[in-house]
Amino acid sequence: MEKHPQGKEKEKEGSQSQTKKEGRCEFISGKQDGVSASVHDDIILHILKLYGSCATPSDFEIYSPNASFEDPLMCARGLKQIKSAFYSLPKVFSESRIVEYSVKENMVSPGNHEIWVDNKQHYKFMGKDIDMISLIKLSVLEGKVVRHEDWWDKKPLSNRETVKVPLLGRILEMARRGSMLATHVMMGFGKDPPDSTPTK
């Protein structure tokens, strides 16, 4: 269901279902009744596929070449590191997906948007189910994501500007960068997996 509150914000609630057929995922998004397209309609399906461990190279076309991605575990800079971060999900989790979400879109200025995805994520790690809430913040410039943040438990990322002791924040930032660099090496420096070619 799409709501149009006052101002230039749009809010959309949805859920998605995911099926895997022959090694790929197909999604049914929360879009209903042919609602008019917005910036988030072009991006949200790709985000669902990234978190669903079934991304193809075309799903990363939503990012600008110098985009960044950050969550409490890692900080990726540039498209190749972002690919490494998301391609690593199926290596760690036997299941991963966004099971519920709602979207708010705010036009900051012409061509400059913020998209907020309030969501519930599901993972399976070593046979154990893990469910968590998250707030994904996407900064979009001229139709491309330039910054992607994933706030677990809807808490802003800890860094030198958000913690009481800036030195501790700096250490947390460095740990996230180190984690990302190790992941980047293990994932072949952002190379697309051989079985990731998009199907027509």
C-alpha positions in Angstrom: 0.0 0.0 0.0 1.4 3.4 -1.0 0.8 6.5 1.1 1.4 10.1 0.0 1.9 12.2 3.1 2.3 16.0 2.9 5.5 17.3 1.4 7.8 15.4 -1.0 7.9 12.2 1.0 6.5 8.9 -0.2 6.0 5.9 2.0 5.4 2.4 0.8 4.8 -0.7 2.9 5.4 -4.1 1.5 6.6 -7.6 1.9 8.4 -9.7 -0.5 8.5 -13.4 -1.2 11.4 -15.1 -2.7 11.8 -18.3 -4.6 14.9 -19.9 -5.9 14.7 -21.6 -9.3 17.7 -23.1 -10.9 20.1 -21.1 -8.7 18.4 -17.7 -9.0 15.9 -15.8 -7.0 12.6 -14.3 -8.2 10.9 -11.6 -6.1 7.4 -10.4 -5.8 7.7 -6.9 -4.5 5.2 -5.0 -2.3 4.2 -2.7 -5.2 0.5 -3.0 -5.9 -2.1 -1.6 -8.2 0.3 -0.1 -10.7 1.3 2.7 -8.4 3.3 5.4 -10.1 7.1 4.9 -10.4 9.4 6.7 -8.0 13.1 6.5 -7.4 12.8 3.7 -4.8 10.8 1.6 -7.3 13.9 1.4 -9.5 16.2 0.5 -6.5 14.3 -1.6 -4.0 14.1 -4.8 -6.0 17.9 -4.8 -6.4 18.3 -4.2 -2.6 16.0 -7.2 -1.9 18.1 -9.4 -4.2 21.4 -8.2 -2.6 20.1 -9.1 0.9 18.6 -12.3 -0.4 22.0 -13.7 -1.4 20.9 -13.9 -5.1 22.5 -10.8 -6.6 23.7 -10.8 -10.2 26.1 -8.2 -11.6 23.2 -6.1 -12.9 21.9 -5.6 -9.4 25.0 -3.6 -8.5 24.2 -1.1 -11.4 22.2 0.9 -8.8 25.5 2.1 -7.3 27.8 4.8 -8.5 31.4 3.6 -9.0 32.6 5.4 -5.9 29.6 4.5 -3.7 30.1 3.3 -0.1 28.4 0.7 2.0 28.6 0.5 5.8 27.1 -1.6 8.5 28.3 -2.4 12.1 30.7 -5.1 10.7 32.3 -3.6 7.6 32.8 -0.4 5.6 33.1 -0.8 1.8 34.4 1.9 -0.4 33.8 1.6 -4.2 31.7 -0.8 -6.2 34.1 -3.7 -6.1 34.2 -3.8 -2.3 30.3 -3.5 -2.2 30.2 -6.5 -4.4 32.5 -8.4 -2.1 30.4 -7.5 0.9 27.1 -8.9 -0.6 28.6 -11.8 -2.5 30.0 -13.0 0.9 26.5 -13.4 2.4 25.8 -16.9 1.0 29.3 -18.0 2.1 28.4 -17.1 5.8 24.7 -17.7 5.9 22.7 -20.6 4.5 19.7 -18.3 4.3 19.4 -14.5 4.2 16.6 -12.2 3.1 14.5 -9.2 4.0 11.1 -10.6 5.1 9.2 -7.3 5.8 9.8 -3.7 4.8 8.4 -0.3 4.4 10.0 2.5 2.4 10.1 6.2 2.8 11.5 8.5 0.1 12.5 12.1 0.6 13.6 14.4 -2.2 16.4 16.5 -0.7 16.8 18.5 -3.9 16.2 17.9 -7.6 18.1 14.7 -8.4 19.1 14.1 -4.7 17.0 11.6 -2.7 17.1 9.8 0.6 15.4 6.4 0.8 14.8 4.8 4.2 13.9 1.1 4.3 12.6 0.0 7.6 12.9 -3.7 7.5 13.1 -7.1 9.2 15.9 -9.4 8.1 16.2 -13.1 8.5 19.4 -15.2 8.5 20.3 -18.8 9.1 23.8 -19.3 10.6 24.9 -22.9 11.4 21.3 -24.0 11.6 20.2 -21.2 13.9 17.6 -18.7 12.8 18.5 -15.0 13.4 15.9 -12.3 12.9 16.8 -8.7 13.3 15.3 -5.3 12.6 17.2 -2.8 10.6 17.0 0.6 9.0 18.6 0.9 5.6 19.5 4.5 4.6 20.2 5.0 0.9 21.6 8.3 -0.4 20.7 8.6 -4.1 22.2 11.2 -6.5 21.0 11.3 -10.1 19.4 7.8 -9.8 22.5 6.1 -8.4 23.1 5.1 -4.8 26.2 6.9 -3.5 25.9 5.8 0.2 24.3 2.8 1.7 24.1 2.4 5.4 22.5 -0.5 7.3 21.6 0.5 10.9 21.1 -2.7 12.9 18.4 -2.3 15.6 17.8 1.1 13.9 20.8 2.5 15.7 23.2 4.9 13.9 26.6 3.5 13.1 29.2 4.0 15.8 32.0 6.2 14.6 34.1 9.1 15.9 31.1 11.5 15.5 28.5 9.3 17.2 30.3 7.9 20.3 31.2 9.8 23.4 34.9 8.9 23.1 36.1 9.9 19.6 39.2 7.6 19.9 36.9 4.6 20.4 34.8 5.6 17.4 37.9 5.8 15.3 39.0 2.3 16.5 35.5 1.0 15.5 35.9 2.6 12.0 39.3 1.0 11.5 37.9 -2.4 12.6 35.1 -2.2 10.0 37.6 -1.2 7.3 39.9 -4.1 8.3 37.0 -6.5 8.2 36.0 -5.3 4.8 39.5 -5.6 3.4 39.8 -9.2 4.6 36.4 -10.0 3.0 37.4 -8.2 -0.2 40.6 -10.4 -0.4 38.6 -13.6 0.3 36.0 -12.8 -2.3 38.5 -12.2 -5.1 38.5 -8.4 -5.0 34.9 -8.0 -6.1 34.9 -10.3 -9.0 31.5 -11.5 -10.1 31.1 -15.3 -9.4 31.1 -17.4 -12.5 27.5 -18.5 -11.9 26.2 -15.0 -11.5 25.5 -14.2 -15.1 22.0 -12.7 -15.4 19.3 -14.9 -16.9 17.0 -13.6 -19.5 
